[in-house]
Amino acid sequence: MIENIFNENSASDEVPKKNYDELDEEVITKLRNNEITVDETVKNLEKWYKDELLDYCEKDCPSNDEIFAQYYHQMVHSSSLQDILLKEKNYASKISSFVLRMEQEIGELNQIQQEVMDSKINLLDVETTSDDINQLLAQQYSASNLMRKQYESELEAKKGHQRNEYREWITSQIGNKLMSSSDSTPVGNKASMFPNVCEKPFQLEESFTIYLGSQLKSMHNIRILAADITDLCSPLVNENNELMINGNIQLGVYSSSLCGIVVLVPPGKSQVSANKKIIRNANLSTEFHFDPIDTQLESIQDDLKKINEGSSETSMSTRLKPGDFFITKHSNLSQAHLIFHLVYDDSTTEMNSRHPCILGLRNILKVANSYDCHQLTIPALLKHQMSEEMTMSWCVRRAELVLKCTKGFMIESSSWSGSELSTLQLLLPHDISEELFMTISSMVPNIFRVANPKIL
């Protein structure tokens, strides 16, 4: 019985195989007789393949985020850019004032609690006991934690409402403005385009144009400046309710010209950590395009836990080490779409070109090259603040190491797939002396090939 079934199946398989053989023989015969050409056969095969693919492939519709990204990109590159900035400013002002009020009231509560605790401690073993102190401490912690949770819940609700309202507004405006006119982003002086923008000037900065490569040269811009890292990651509005963004961040959110900043973070013992001031600045306004920074850090932490669970090594050896980095995405900071959080050990005083942090810079540059990050800011001394051990000779050696390694990485990046870095910003600590700044700045023309004007 089983043999008969197999025989029937083999006989049925031979029928289509015979038909296919006859079709193949017919096509070959036509090709030999020049009845059909190879180009014509290839076009037919391409058409049949596309039809087959369209009929049987899984049809995926664009997600809501993808649709919003398309609408926003069209809106922000039209005359509606000023309207978008104004709306984002109004939203940011409400969130910023709410956060400041939350911090003020929590601070006042902590101060009152501290005064009560100090008075109780002074009366210890007189009118109060250690049990009374512990009970009071538990009550104060519960009251403070309850107030914080209430404010955070209300803040999250406000941001969620703003996010939904903003996205609905973008969707509604796309038909009203872009369908009626085909205008593009206005071109002109930034001061006239954004009259209410308050840009903070940097006291120490200098720019260069350099060429890299021996035969096929590529041009890059280098800007060296002294500033606090938080000045490049400032919020949308400042404490005076002045707009701190000139529109470049909005224009580049969904473009191939992203801006990245390398921020040094200490190695965390058990969880991912980031610069607290930058986290606060990011939380002073609603993130309309990406997840909030706290959510992004939690997601990175979860991914790290999964890596640790799948590794045979201990969790201590698989946590983030010096030279590792993680990335957060932003649209509500002044000069950053991407922040590369580079884990850096502050105890390291001397380093060479094979140091993990130097190799971490190379990996960051490679990622930036792969994902259209055209402007990258790196700490030229791998320090954000000056300290006593940072003498002039130490700073010159460290800057020379970072500049030479960065130059080598940029030359190497020409062989990588992706877009090349067009602007490199070298960030020095904001409290650096003018003499040291000029010394490090004079090193750039010696290390890089600077474009000199030709005198005729």
C-alpha positions in Angstrom: 0.0 0.0 0.0 2.8 2.4 1.0 4.8 1.5 -2.1 1.8 2.4 -4.3 1.4 5.8 -2.7 5.1 6.6 -3.3 4.8 5.4 -6.9 1.8 7.7 -7.4 3.6 10.7 -6.0 6.7 10.1 -8.1 4.5 9.8 -11.2 2.7 13.1 -10.4 6.1 14.9 -9.9 7.4 13.7 -13.3 4.5 15.4 -15.1 5.4 19.1 -14.2 9.0 18.3 -14.5 8.5 17.1 -18.0 6.5 20.3 -18.8 9.3 22.5 -17.4 11.9 20.6 -19.4 9.8 21.2 -22.6 9.5 25.0 -21.8 13.2 25.3 -21.1 14.0 23.5 -24.4 11.7 25.8 -26.3 13.3 28.9 -24.8 16.8 27.7 -25.7 15.7 26.9 -29.2 14.3 30.4 -29.7 17.5 31.9 -28.4 19.6 29.8 -30.9 17.3 30.9 -33.7 17.5 34.6 -32.6 13.8 34.7 -32.2 14.2 36.3 -28.8 17.0 38.2 -27.2 18.7 37.9 -23.8 17.6 41.4 -22.8 14.0 40.6 -23.6 14.2 37.4 -21.5 15.8 39.3 -18.6 13.0 41.9 -18.7 10.3 39.2 -18.7 12.0 37.4 -15.8 12.2 40.7 -13.9 8.5 41.4 -14.5 7.5 37.9 -13.5 9.6 38.1 -10.3 8.0 41.4 -9.3 4.5 40.1 -9.9 5.2 37.0 -7.9 6.7 39.0 -5.1 3.8 41.5 -5.0 1.3 38.7 -5.0 2.8 36.6 -2.2 5.0 38.9 -0.1 3.8 40.2 3.3 2.3 43.7 2.8 3.6 46.0 5.6 1.9 49.3 6.1 3.9 52.3 7.4 3.7 52.7 11.2 2.3 55.9 12.8 5.8 57.0 13.7 6.9 56.7 10.0 3.9 58.6 8.8 4.5 61.3 11.4 8.2 61.5 10.4 7.3 62.1 6.8 4.7 64.8 7.7 7.1 66.5 10.1 10.0 66.5 7.6 7.8 68.2 5.0 6.4 70.7 7.5 9.8 71.7 9.0 11.3 72.3 5.5 8.5 74.8 4.6 7.6 78.2 5.8 5.9 76.5 8.8 9.3 76.2 10.6 8.7 79.3 12.7 5.3 78.1 13.7 6.8 74.7 14.8 9.5 76.5 16.8 6.9 78.7 18.5 4.7 75.8 19.4 7.6 73.8 20.8 8.6 76.9 22.8 5.2 77.2 24.3 5.1 73.5 25.2 8.6 73.7 26.7 7.8 76.8 28.8 4.9 75.0 30.4 6.9 71.9 31.2 9.9 73.9 32.4 7.9 76.0 34.8 6.2 72.9 36.1 9.6 71.1 36.7 11.0 74.2 38.4 8.0 74.5 40.7 8.3 70.7 41.5 12.0 71.1 42.4 11.3 74.2 44.5 8.5 72.6 46.5 10.4 69.3 47.0 13.4 71.3 48.1 11.4 73.3 50.6 9.9 70.1 52.0 13.4 68.6 52.4 14.6 71.7 54.2 11.7 71.7 56.6 12.3 68.0 57.3 16.0 68.6 57.8 15.3 71.3 60.4 12.8 69.1 62.2 15.3 66.2 62.2 18.1 68.4 63.5 15.9 69.6 66.4 15.0 66.0 67.3 18.7 64.9 67.1 19.7 67.7 69.5 17.2 66.4 72.0 18.4 62.8 71.7 18.5 61.0 75.0 16.7 64.0 76.5 13.2 64.0 75.1 13.6 61.6 72.1 15.0 58.2 71.6 16.7 56.5 68.7 13.4 54.7 67.9 11.7 58.1 67.6 14.4 59.3 65.2 14.0 56.2 63.0 10.2 56.6 63.0 10.5 60.2 62.1 13.0 59.4 59.3 10.6 56.8 57.9 7.7 59.3 58.0 9.8 62.0 56.2 10.9 59.6 53.6 7.3 58.5 52.9 6.1 62.1 52.7 8.9 63.2 50.4 8.6 60.2 48.2 4.8 60.6 47.9 5.2 64.3 46.8 7.8 63.3 44.2 5.7 60.5 42.8 2.6 62.8 42.5 4.6 65.4 40.7 6.3 62.9 38.4 2.9 61.3 37.5 1.4 64.7 36.7 4.5 65.6 34.7 4.3 62.4 32.7 0.6 63.0 32.0 1.4 66.5 30.8 4.1 65.4 28.5 1.9 62.6 27.0 -0.9 65.0 26.4 1.5 67.5 24.7 3.0 64.7 22.5 -0.3 63.5 21.3 -1.6 67.1 20.7 1.6 68.1 18.9 1.5 65.1 16.6 -2.2 65.7 15.8 -1.4 69.3 15.0 1.4 68.4 12.6 -0.9 65.9 10.9 -3.7 68.5 10.5 -1.4 71.2 9.2 0.2 69.1 6.5 -2.9 69.3 4.4 -3.6 73.0 5.0 -0.2 74.5 4.2 1.8 72.1 2.0 -1.1 71.2 -0.3 -1.9 74.9 -1.0 1.7 76.1 -1.5 5.0 74.5 -2.5 7.2 76.8 -0.6 10.4 75.6 1.0 12.5 76.5 3.9 13.3 80.2 3.9 16.9 81.0 3.2 18.5 84.1 4.8 20.0 85.5 7.9 19.3 83.4 11.0 18.7 86.6 13.0 15.8 87.5 10.7 14.5 84.0 10.5 14.5 83.4 14.3 14.5 86.8 16.0 13.6 85.5 19.4 16.5 83.0 19.6 19.0 83.6 22.4 22.3 82.1 21.3 25.0 81.9 24.0 28.4 82.9 22.4 31.6 81.1 23.3 34.4 83.3 24.4 37.2 81.0 23.2 36.8 79.4 19.8 38.6 79.0 16.6 37.8 77.3 13.2 40.0 75.7 10.6 39.5 74.0 7.2 41.6 71.0 6.7 42.3 68.4 4.0 42.8 64.7 4.6 44.2 62.1 2.3 47.2 61.9 0.0 45.7 61.4 -3.4 41.9 61.7 -3.1 41.6 64.6 -0.6 38.6 65.2 1.5 37.7 68.6 3.1 36.6 68.9 6.7 35.9 71.7 9.1 37.5 71.7 12.6 36.2 74.0 15.3 38.0 74.1 18.7 36.1 75.8 21.6 36.0 76.0 25.3 32.6 75.4 26.9 30.7 73.4 29.4 29.3 70.2 28.0 25.9 71.2 29.2 26.0 74.4 27.1 25.9 72.2 24.0 23.1 70.1 25.5 21.0 73.0 26.8 17.1 72.8 26.9 14.7 74.4 24.4 14.1 77.4 26.6 16.2 78.9 29.4 15.1 80.2 32.8 14.1 83.6 31.2 11.8 81.7 28.8 14.0 82.5 25.8 14.3 80.1 22.9 17.8 78.4 22.9 17.4 76.6 19.5 17.7 78.2 16.1 16.0 75.5 14.1 19.0 73.5 13.0 18.1 70.6 15.3 14.5 70.5 14.0 15.7 70.7 10.4 18.1 67.8 10.9 15.9 65.3 12.9 14.9 63.2 10.0 17.8 64.1 7.7 21.2 62.7 6.8 23.0 65.5 8.6 22.9 64.6 12.3 24.8 66.2 15.1 26.5 64.1 17.7 28.3 64.8 21.0 30.6 62.6 23.0 29.9 62.8 26.8 32.2 61.1 29.3 30.4 59.1 32.0 31.8 57.1 34.9 31.6 53.3 34.9 28.5 52.3 36.7 28.6 49.4 39.2 25.2 48.0 38.5 23.3 50.2 36.1 23.7 52.6 33.2 24.4 56.1 34.2 24.4 59.4 32.3 25.3 63.0 33.0 22.6 64.2 35.5 22.6 67.8 34.1 21.9 66.6 30.6 19.2 64.3 31.9 17.6 67.3 33.6 17.9 69.5 30.5 16.3 66.7 28.4 13.4 66.4 30.9 12.7 70.2 30.9 10.6 69.7 27.7 8.6 67.1 25.9 10.4 64.7 23.5 8.1 64.6 20.5 10.1 62.2 18.3 11.9 59.7 20.5 11.4 58.0 23.8 12.2 60.1 26.9 15.8 59.9 28.0 14.8 57.9 31.1 13.0 55.4 29.0 16.0 55.1 26.7 18.4 54.5 29.6 16.0 51.8 31.0 15.9 50.1 27.6 19.7 50.1 27.4 19.9 48.7 31.0 17.5 45.9 30.0 19.6 45.1 26.9 22.7 45.0 29.1 21.0 42.6 31.5 20.0 40.3 28.6 23.6 40.3 27.5 24.8 39.4 31.0 22.2 36.6 31.3 23.4 35.1 28.1 27.0 35.3 29.0 28.9 32.7 30.8 31.0 35.3 32.6 30.0 37.1 35.8 27.8 40.2 35.7 30.6 42.3 37.1 32.9 41.4 34.1 30.2 42.0 31.5 29.0 45.4 32.7 30.0 48.6 30.8 33.8 49.1 31.0 36.0 52.0 30.0 35.9 52.4 26.3 32.3 51.1 26.0 29.6 53.6 25.0 25.8 53.8 24.5 23.7 56.2 22.5 20.6 58.2 23.3 18.6 60.1 20.7 17.2 63.6 21.2 15.3 66.4 19.5 14.9 68.8 22.4 18.5 69.7 23.1 20.3 72.7 21.6 23.1 71.1 19.6 22.7 67.3 19.7 20.6 64.7 17.9 22.8 61.9 19.3 24.7 61.7 22.5 27.5 59.1 22.7 28.0 58.3 26.4 31.6 57.1 26.5 32.5 55.2 29.7 35.7 56.8 31.0 37.7 55.9 34.2 38.8 59.2 35.9 41.6 57.4 37.7 43.5 57.1 34.4 46.2 59.8 34.1 48.4 58.6 31.2 47.2 56.8 28.2 48.4 55.7 24.7 46.9 55.1 21.3 45.7 51.6 22.4 43.9 52.8 25.5 40.3 51.6 25.7 38.9 55.1 25.6 40.9 56.0 22.5 39.6 52.9 20.8 36.1 53.9 22.1 36.5 57.1 20.2 37.4 55.1 17.1 34.3 53.0 17.4 32.1 56.1 18.0 33.5 57.7 14.8 32.7 54.5 12.9 29.1 54.5 14.2 28.8 58.2 13.3 30.1 57.4 9.9 27.6 54.6 9.4 24.5 56.6 10.5 24.9 60.0 8.8 26.3 61.9 11.7 28.1 64.8 9.9 29.0 66.8 13.0 30.7 65.3 16.0 31.9 66.9 19.1 34.6 65.2 21.2 36.4 66.3 24.4 39.9 67.1 23.2 41.4 66.3 26.6 39.0 63.5 27.5 38.1 65.7 30.4 35.1 68.0 31.0 36.7 70.0 33.8 40.1 71.2 34.7 41.8 69.8 37.8 45.1 70.3 39.7 47.0 67.5 38.0 46.2 68.9 34.5 49.3 70.9 34.0 50.1 72.6 30.7 52.5 69.9 29.7 50.0 67.2 30.6 47.2 69.0 28.6 49.5 69.4 25.6 50.5 65.7 25.6 46.8 64.6 26.0 45.6 66.9 23.3 48.3 65.8 20.9 47.4 62.2 21.5 43.7 62.8 20.9 44.2 64.9 17.8 46.7 62.5 16.2 44.5 59.5 16.9 41.4 61.3 15.7 43.2 62.3 12.5 44.1 58.7 11.9 40.5 57.5 12.5 39.2 60.1 10.1 41.6 59.0 7.4 40.6 55.4 8.1 36.9 56.3 7.9 37.3 57.0 4.2 37.5 53.3 3.6 34.4 52.6 5.7 30.9 52.5 4.2 28.7 55.5 5.0 29.0 59.2 5.0 32.2 61.1 6.0 32.3 63.5 8.9 32.2 67.0 7.7 32.6 69.0 10.9 34.7 68.0 13.9 34.3 70.0 17.1 37.1 69.8 19.7 35.7 70.7 23.1 38.0 72.0 25.8 36.9 72.5 29.5 35.1 75.8 30.0 37.5 76.8 32.8 40.7 76.5 30.7 43.1 79.4 30.6 43.3 81.5 27.5 47.1 80.8 27.2 46.5 77.0 27.3 43.6 77.3 24.8 45.8 79.2 22.3 48.6 76.6 22.8 46.3 73.7 22.0 44.7 75.6 19.2 48.1 76.2 17.5 48.6 72.5 17.4 45.8 71.9 14.9 47.6 73.4 11.9 50.7 71.3 12.8 48.8 68.0 13.1 46.2 68.5 10.3 46.8 69.9 6.8 45.2 73.3 7.0 43.9 74.9 3.8 45.9 78.1 3.3 44.7 80.9 1.0 46.6 81.2 -2.2 48.0 84.7 -2.7 48.1 85.8 -6.4 
